[in-house]
């Protein structure tokens, strides 16, 4: 494999000749999806249409499919196949016969059901979650939703109901069905910033700058996107896009090549890489680019910072100070520098929401004629034990954690994929054009 093809534009300067022995892997890292706990067996009933108009029947079909997929994607459920559910369509608690759902072949522990109607330009859904093993007091959840009638609104109602279910029975952890993924796409001719729903639907372009934009990072309140962009006469700068105003807003990008921004989880700081002093170093600023602080000072390029979102007191980043790029951590003031990877070619770190893990791209056998390729790994930061999540299925890069700590999005061969944090359930989300550098929204 040609190593140069693995290099994003903004870290191409990291190429060197350092090679060292790799760390020893442990067989298993606990991520929240592989704790050995049996998944909850849940059935999603067909929602009952309350009238026979064409919109109700159409939206009911959409709602049923989205809810089923959301529960299946959650990573905590064993979802009963539609071919194994009872033929009844219960619309209200009085209409469900839990014994039929608890019995074979469904063997469901829980049942999601309800009704849907389109009337007067509005779509209304009543959704319930019942414990099929507890017929005396079965109700776990009951919700009503209403919005303007439309396909997207129907999809979002299904997402909201799924997230309610996931939070209620998944240990209080919010679901990700209402989240978004930001990424770079050339679908319109230039590399612009795009966004899509977590499941790959509703993809649309955000920026229209007519240049090259990279590394989108959405703010914790989901109102702004920071990214690096190539500007005439200035080179690579950090830019800020308001999602509420749908236009660029001020960010005081320093001189030199400035790339790879990253938000702290409290939204008060941004870290990025800049060559304003001649060598790419890590800097932090406020959200408008003010209060600039340099926090690394060592020969060799430093890039791709990511904050520990649990504490905002640590930053992981990529440095070429010993040769080939490796993953390091440090305190947010630049002290206590620790090297995590040992050998190969490691890039694109992303810190898990619980502060325990890093995920990153790593070619552990990097070099001319070397076997293997660039894959996604996770590492327990405290122990430095790691697990390989992808296995030579193309060039894998730019992983980003979902806010539920259970999912990771990444790029493979210029398309966006998602998977559970143990490497299972890999799904391709984009299919047209070149789509790279995904970033999962905070919620």
N, C-alpha and C positions, 0 to 999 in steps of 0.2 A: 504494500500500500504506500502510496506517495504521501509522506508526512505533511507536505505543504498543503494538501487538500483539507487537512484537519484543522487548519489554523483560521480562526475568525480574523477579519481584517485588523481588528484592534489589538490582537496579541501576536501578530506575525513576528514582531521583533523579539519574541522570547526564545527563538530557536538557538540551541547551543549544543554542547557535546557531553553533558554530564550524565552518567549512568551509575546507579547504585542498586544494591539488593532491595527487593520489595518486602513489604511487611507480610507477616503470616496472617492468613485469613482465619477467622473463627467460622464455624459452620453456620451459625445462626445469629442474627441480630434482631432483637425484639423491637418491632416498629409500631405495634398497635393493630396490625392486621394478621400477625402470625403468632399469637400468644397461646395457641393450642386450645382456645375456647371454641366450642362448637357453635357454628353460625345458627342464628335464629331462622327457623323455617317459616316463611311468610307467604301468604297468598294474596294476590291482587285481583279482586273480583271485577267483572265488567260493570262499569257504572251504569245505573239505570237512567235512560232518557225519560224526562217527565213530560215531553210532548213529542210529536212526530214530525216537526218541521225539519227541513233539510239541514239547516245549520246545527241544530241540536245533535242530529245523528252524526254529522261530519265531525263536530267538535268532540263528541263522546269518543269516537274512534281515536282521535289525536290524543285526548286526555289519557285514555287507557294505555296507549302505547308508551307515552312519555313517563307515566307513573311506574309502569312495569320496568322500563329501562333504568329509571332513577334508582329504584330499589335494588335492582340487579347490580348496578354500578357501585353501590354504597360500600361494598367490601365487608359488610357485617351480616348479610342475609343469605340464606339459601332460598331462593325464590321459586315457588311452585310453578312448573310449566303450565301455560294456558290449557294444554291438552289434558291436564290432570285435575282441573278445578271442577267443582259441581256445576251443573247446567243452570242453576238458579241465578238470577240477577237481583240481589237484594238492594233496594234503594234506601231503606230506613232500618233502624235496629229491630223493628217488629217483623221485618221480612226475612231476616237471616236465620238459618238453621245451623248453628255452630257445630252440631254433631256431624253434619255432612262434611264440613270442612276439616274437622279434626280427624276424621276417619280416612282410611286408605281410599284412593291413591294420593289424595292431597297431603294428609298427615300434617296439616298446617298448625303451627303454634299460635299464629296471629293471622288476622284477615283484615285487609284494607278494602273498604267498599263505600258506596254512597250513590248520589244521584247528580244529574247535570241537566240544565235547561238553558235555552236561549230564548229570551223574551224581551221585547221592548228595547232592543239594541244592547242588551246586557247578557253576559254569560254568568250563570250562578252555579256553584258547586257546593254540595254538602258532603263532607268526607268523614269517615269514621275508621277507627282502628280498634278491633276487638281481640281479646285474648280467647282463642278458641278452646283452651284447656281450662278455662274458668267460667263456666256458663252462669254462675250465680251473680257475679259482678264483672262482666266481661269488658265493659267499655274502658279503653285506655285514652282515647282521643276522640274529640268531636269538633269539627271546624266547619264554618261556612265562609265561602269566598265569592266575591262578585267583582266584575270588571267589564269594561266595554267589550262587546262581542268582537272577537278576532282570533286568528290562529295563534299569534304570538302571546296574547293575553291568556289564552287557554293553556298554552305550554307553560307559562309562568305560574298559573294556578297549580298545575300538576307539580311543578318544581317546588313551590312553597309547601304544598301538602306533603310531598316526599321528605323535605327537610324537617318538617314538624315531626314526622314519624321517626326519622333517623335520630334526631336529637332526643326524643322521648325514650327510645329504647336502646340507644347507642351510648349510654354513659354520659349523657349531657353534652356531647360534642356536636356542634352544629354540622349539618350536612353541607354539601358543596353544590347542590343543584342550582342554586341561585347565583353562583359565582361566575366569573368570566376569565378568559385567557387572552392576554395581550401578546402580540407576536409581530414579526417582520414578514411582509409578503411583497413579492414583485408582481402580484396578480394584475395590477393596474399599469404595469410598465416600469415603475420605479420601486425601489425598496422603501415602502411606507409602513407606518404603524397601523395594525389592524386589531380587531377584537372579535371574539366569538363567545357563545355560551360554552359552559364547561364541557358539553357533550359534542361540540363541533358545529352546532346549528347557529343560524343568524350571524354568519361572518360578515363584517363590513369594515370599510376603510375609515380610519380616524384622521390621519394627517394627509395633506395634499401639498407637499413641499417641493416635489419634482426633483429630489436629490436622493442621497443614500441616508437612511435613518436606521439605527441599530439599537439593540439592548433596551427595549421598553421596560420601565418599572413603574407600576401603578402605586399611587399613594395609599396609605392605610385607610383613609376615608373615601377612597375611590373617586376623588374629584379631579385628580391631575395625573398625568403620565410624564415622567422624566425619561429622556432618551438621549443618545448621542447622534449627531447629525453632521454631515459634511457641508460646510458653507463656503461659498466663494470668498477668497482672500483671507479667510479665517481658519480654514482647515476644520478639524473635528472639534465640535463644541457640545456642551450639555444644553439641551433645550427642554422647555417645560410646556406641556399642552394642557389647557383646561378642558375637562370633559363636560363641565356645566356650561361654559361659554362657547365651546367648540372652536377654539382658536388658541394660538400661542400666547403665553403670558411670560412676564419678565423672569429671567434667571441670569444672574451675573456670572457667566462662565469665565473662568480665568484664561489667560493666554496659553499657548502651546496646544498640544493634542490632548483634548479632554474627552474621556470615554467612560463607559460602564458605570452609570450611576446606580445607587442603591439607597432606598429609604430605610430609616430606623422605624421600628414598629409604632413609636409614638408620634411619628410624622414631623418631628422637630429638626431632624438632621438628614443630610444626604452625604453619602461617601461616594467618591469616584476617583478615577486615575487621571493625572494630568502631567504633562511634560513641561510645565511652565518654567522649571528650573533647569531643563535640559535632559533630565532622566525621568521616566514615568514613575511617579510616586503616588501614594494614597493620600487624599485630602478629605476633610469633612467641611461642610458648610451648613448654614440654615436652609430652610426650604426655598428661599429666594436667591440663594447663592452668596449671601452675606456671611460674615464671621468665618472667614476662610482659615483653616488650620491644616498644616502639613503634619502627617503622623508617621510617615516612613522616610528614611534617609539612608539608603544603602545602594551601592552600585548594582545595577541590574533592574530591569523593568518590573513594576508592580501594577497589577490591574485586577479587575473583577471582584471588588469588595462585596461582602454580604454581612449584614448585622446578625448577631444573635437576637432574635425577636423576643425571646423570653426576658432578657435583661437589658439589652442595648448597651451592654458594657464590654462586649467583645466583637471583633470583626475577623472574619476569615477572608482570605484573598489569595491571589495567585502571584508568585514571585519567581523571577528567573535569576535570583542572586547567586544560586549555586550552579547554574547551567540551565538544564531543561526546566520548564515551569513546574512548580510544586505548590501544594496547598499548605498555607500557614494560617495560624491564628495569632491574635494579639489583643491586648486590651484596647479600648477605644481611644486611649491617649497615645498609643504606639508602643507601650511597654509590654514586657512579658511575651516576647515573640517565640512561638513554638512551631516547629515543622511537623506536619502530619503525614504527608506521603513521602515515600522514600524510593525514588527511582521512577523510570518511565516518564510519561508526559501527562500531567494532571492539570485540568482547567475547569472553569465554570462552576464554582461552588455555590450551593444554596443551603441555607440553614433552616432546619425544621422548626415549625412553630413552637414545639415544646422545648427547644434549645438543646436537645440531646444529640441530634444527628446532623451530619453534613451529607448532602448528595453532590456528586461531581462527576465529570467525565475524566476517564483515565485510560490511557494506552500504556499498560504496564510493561510491554515488551517493545517499546518504541525504538525504531532504528531501521536502516536499510535492510530489507530482506527478512525482518523479524516477523515471526508468526503473531497471530492475534490482531486486534484492532482496537478502536476506541469504543469503550462501553461505559455504562452508567453504574456507579457504585454508591453505597452508603457507608458511612463510618460513624461509629459511636465515638464522640469527641473525647470523652473522658478516658476510655480504654484504648482508643485508636484501633479497635477491631473493625474490620470492614467485611462487606459482603458484595459480591458482583450481582447486579440485577439484570443486565442484558448480556447476551452471549454471542458476540460476533455476528449480529444480525444487521450489518451495515454500520455506517459511521454514526455513533450516538453522541449527542452533545447537549449542552444548555439545559440541564434539569432544573426544575422549579417545584417547590413543595406547595401542595394545596393547604388551605387553612385548617383542614380536619386532621392533618398529620398522617393521613392514611393513603394519600394519593400523590403521585409525582407526574408532572408533564415534562416532555423532553422532545428534542428533534432527532429524527433518524432520516438520513439521506434526503434532507431538505423537505421533510414533512413533519407535522406535529403529531405526537403520540401521547397517550396517557397510560398509566399503569398503577396498580397498587404498590405500596411502598416496600413490599417484599418481592417485587418483580413480576408478579402474576397479573393476569387479566390485561395484557397489553392491547391497546386499541388505537387504530389510526384515526385521527380527527380531521385532517385536511388531505386533499387529494389533487388539487390543481395548482399549478405554479410552484414557486419555491417559497416555503414557509419555514421560518427559523426563529430561534431565540425566544421561546415562549416564557411568559411570566404569569403565574396564577394570581388572581386578585385576592385581597385579604378577606372579603366576604361581600 
